[in-house]
Each structure stands twice: as C-alpha cells, then as structure tokens.
Amino acid sequence: MTTQNRNTLLNGFCLVVGFLAVMRFMTVPANSTEGELRENPCPHTPSASIQGVPCSAVLAAAEVYDRKVRPILQVKCYDCHGVVARLPLYSKIPPVKGMVEDDIRHAKKEFNMSAGFPFMAEKDFLDDLHELREVLEEDRMPPRNYKAMHWKSGLTTEEKKIVMAWAKNIENALKATRVLPPASE
Ligand code: HEC
C-alpha cells in the first residue's frame, strides 16, 4: 500500500469515527406516540390488590423505585423501554430509523417501563423483577450495538448493585404478601 493510499484510508476512518462521535450527541424530539403511556394498574386504595399482591405493598415498592431506581434506568434504558423527550439524531436517518423503531417496539412489548413500577410486561408482574435482574447479571442490556454508539450507557457496578438489590428485595417482599385465589377445580 502506498503512503498516499494509507493516508486516504486513515482520513476516511477518522471522518467516520468523528462523524459517529458527533452524531450520538445530537438529538431530535421523540414522537409522543413512542411513549405509550399506561395507567398504573394499581388503584390508590390500600385495600385493592394486583395479582394477589396488596396495593399498599406495591405502592411502597413503586415509591422506592421512583426515588432510587428510576433515575438510573431512565438514563440507561428508557430510550427503548420508556418515555423520552428526545432521541439521538441518527435514529431518524433511514435505514437506521426502521431498525431503531423496530427495536423500541420490540423492547416495549417485552418490557415496558413507561409508567414506572409495576412494569407489567409478563403475565406475572413479579417475574419482571426476576427478568430485570437476569439481564443485568448477564450484561445483556443495554444491547451491544447501542452501547457501541453510547459508550457510557452500561450500568456502573454501583448502579447495578442498587437496581439488583431493589429488584431482589421487592420480589421477595411482594411474594410474601401475595394471597393467591384458591385453585379452581
Ligand atoms: C437500544 C434499545 C434498548 C436499550 C437501550 C435497552 N434495551 Fe432492553 N430490550 C431491547 C429489546 C429490543 C428487547 C427485546 C429483545 C431482546 O430480548 O433482546 C429488550 C428486552 C429487555 C428485557 C426482557 C428480557 C428478555 O430477555 O427479553 C429486559 C428485562 C430489558 N430489556 C431490560 C433492559 C434494561 C434494564 C436496560 C437498561 C440497563 C435496557 N433493557 C436497555 C432494547 C433495549
């Protein structure tokens, strides 16, 4: 390879890296339809219950979620699993646009954090807590291609500890309060 060829290649490479580095900081307003806001299914009456778990316990868990866990997940996960005001500019450029929209649709179907806790993606809302712990333990979320564009989007060890401890405590505590209906014959 001649020096000139090598320089051209190097310049091209720098251009691409520079372009990506700038792109990921530029954002555009997100469509409100991407939010899919959902009512909290637990009514604010302590005597009611959700899937056999008293609402008083669910609301106490949601309060800790909003205070300690949500601020972490909001930054690292809500681009795909929740409601955000802005999305990266690159997410509007075809064909990336289609891929990102597919990802978001898929992500919200699997796991929707839009309305906070309970997430209500699974049939059993306590299974969501288990799944949340599992993806963090196995470093499966955020997805690798997203982390490539957003270098600091992975959870720090400290953040992981906070989220996982909350999920584990809440899963155990809520399971203990659950009153299952008698099995029908
Ligand atoms: C770039 C988009 C994106 C981001 C950011 C993202 N996710 Fe996901 N997530 C997905 C998609 C797509 C799926 C469904 C397909 C799959 O499981 O890979 C998913 C699935 C999940 C599931 C369901 C588990 C499963 O195996 O299907 C959980 C739990 C989850 N994500 C948690 C998180 C958490 C926690 C974060 C932040 C730390 C996060 N995700 C960040 C796109 C994303």
Residues whose N, C-alpha, C, O or C-beta is under 5 A from the ligand:
A	BS01	HEC	K76 C77 D79 C80 D103 H106 A107 E110 F111 E131 L132 V135 M141 P142 P143 Y146
